[in-house]
Amino acid sequence: MPQDSTLRPADPADLVHALSYALRWNSRGKPHRLGSELTAYLAAEVLVEHLARAGFVIMQKPPVRDGAKLANSAPLPGGIKEG
């Protein structure tokens, strides 16, 4: 795997948010049928804490600049529009 000097350790709070979102919404932005937001958030917190205790380091690219949007980004929950 090539080394990328722009990678940085991911902020645990960002990781919890990303995992929680993935547990609540599918790739098309449709909600998963199971659980609630609280359940997804608590599960994400447990996962992040366990990964840290197990010695994993998750790297993240720098944020996208100039307000550019990702082509495959799912809509925000509840029909909220970015903007």
Protein Blocks (a to p, Z undefined) as FASTA:
>chain_A
ZZdfkbccddfklmmmmmmmmmmpcfkopacfehcfklmmmmmmmmmmmmmmnopacddd
dddehhiacfklccdehhiacZZ
